[in-house]
Amino acid sequence: MTEMNAPSRNRLRDALIAAIAVFAAGAIGSLATMPNIPAWYAGLTKPAFTPPDWVFGPAWTTLYILMAIAFWRVLQAPPAPLRRVAIVVFVEQLVLNALWSVAFFGFRSPLAGLVVIAMLWGSIALTIALFSRIDRAAALLLAPYLAWVTFAGALNAGVLVLN
């Protein structure tokens, strides 16, 4: 293998790792969510600011793409203790991301969902802070995710109060 091929191979490997990790979290969340939308979620009283159901798919798809790109950028950074911590915290927030869907939709528990989304919000904020010390663009790519989870937290709280 020539010296030119090694960096390309690492970029591809890291892109696959980032995509698989992020989209696995999305798939787990989707498995918990989709069966419960018509059977349970549709019957809930929701806050007046709840967007139409069709908004959630494109929003989450966009956010997952941005998350994967951000993660890929950090995976491309030189190995260092801070990078290792940032990767662990990023994976933690992915687990919490999937767990929120399981808690809210799978367990049909707005209360459990609210507890998980509060932890998710903190984990995303910490991920952004860590990523910003490694790759500013990676941190900025996660800003829409934090904004959406803030909005989702308000929706979750509204559902809890109204039901």
SVG drawing of the C-alpha trace seen along z (x, -y; Angstrom):
<svg xmlns="http://www.w3.org/2000/svg" viewBox="-57 -26 61 28">
<polyline fill="none" stroke="black" stroke-width="0.4" points="0.0,0.0 1.4,-3.4 1.5,-6.3 -1.3,-8.0 -3.7,-5.1 -3.4,-4.9 -5.1,-8.3 -7.9,-7.5 -8.5,-4.1 -8.7,-5.7 -11.1,-8.3 -13.4,-5.6 -13.1,-3.5 -14.0,-6.4 -16.9,-7.4 -18.3,-3.9 -17.8,-3.9 -19.6,-7.3 -22.4,-6.4 -23.0,-2.9 -23.0,-4.3 -25.3,-7.2 -27.8,-5.3 -27.9,-2.3 -29.1,-4.7 -31.7,-6.1 -32.8,-2.6 -33.3,-1.5 -35.3,-4.7 -37.4,-4.1 -38.1,-0.5 -39.5,-1.8 -41.3,-4.8 -43.0,-3.7 -45.4,-1.0 -46.5,-3.4 -47.4,-6.4 -50.8,-5.2 -51.6,-3.0 -50.6,-5.3 -49.1,-8.7 -52.0,-9.7 -54.4,-9.5 -52.4,-11.7 -53.2,-15.4 -50.3,-17.4 -49.2,-21.0 -50.4,-23.5 -46.9,-24.0 -46.5,-20.3 -45.5,-20.1 -47.3,-17.8 -46.0,-14.2 -44.4,-14.4 -41.9,-17.0 -40.2,-14.5 -38.8,-12.1 -37.0,-14.8 -35.8,-16.6 -34.3,-13.5 -32.8,-12.4 -31.0,-15.7 -29.9,-15.7 -28.5,-12.2 -26.5,-13.1 -25.1,-16.2 -24.2,-14.0 -22.4,-11.5 -20.4,-14.2 -19.5,-15.7 -18.4,-12.4 -16.4,-11.6 -14.6,-14.9 -13.6,-14.1 -12.6,-10.6 -10.2,-12.2 -8.5,-14.2 -5.1,-13.0 -5.4,-10.5 -5.3,-12.3 -6.9,-11.9 -9.4,-14.7 -10.4,-13.0 -11.0,-9.7 -13.2,-11.4 -15.1,-13.2 -15.8,-9.9 -17.0,-8.3 -19.4,-11.2 -20.6,-11.2 -21.4,-7.5 -23.1,-8.1 -25.4,-10.7 -26.2,-8.2 -27.3,-5.6 -29.4,-8.2 -30.9,-9.3 -32.0,-5.7 -33.1,-5.3 -35.4,-8.3 -37.5,-6.6 -37.6,-3.4 -38.7,-5.3 -41.2,-7.6 -42.7,-5.5 -41.6,-1.9 -42.6,-2.2 -45.3,-4.8 -44.0,-6.9 -43.7,-10.7 -42.2,-10.8 -39.4,-8.4 -38.9,-10.2 -38.6,-13.5 -35.9,-12.1 -34.0,-10.6 -34.3,-13.7 -32.9,-15.9 -29.8,-13.6 -29.6,-13.6 -29.6,-17.4 -26.7,-17.6 -24.8,-14.9 -25.2,-16.8 -24.1,-20.0 -21.0,-18.3 -20.3,-16.7 -20.5,-20.1 -18.1,-21.6 -15.6,-18.7 -15.9,-18.7 -15.3,-22.5 -11.8,-21.9 -11.0,-19.4 -12.8,-20.6 -15.0,-23.7 -17.0,-22.7 -17.9,-19.4 -19.2,-21.2 -21.2,-23.6 -22.7,-20.7 -24.3,-19.5 -25.9,-22.9 -29.1,-22.1 -29.3,-18.8 -29.2,-20.6 -31.8,-23.0 -34.1,-20.2 -33.7,-18.3 -34.5,-21.4 -37.7,-21.7 -38.4,-18.0 -37.9,-18.3 -40.6,-21.0 -42.9,-18.8 -42.2,-15.9 -43.0,-18.0 -46.2,-19.3 -47.3,-15.8 -46.6,-14.8 -48.6,-17.7 -51.5,-17.3 -51.9,-13.6"/>
</svg>
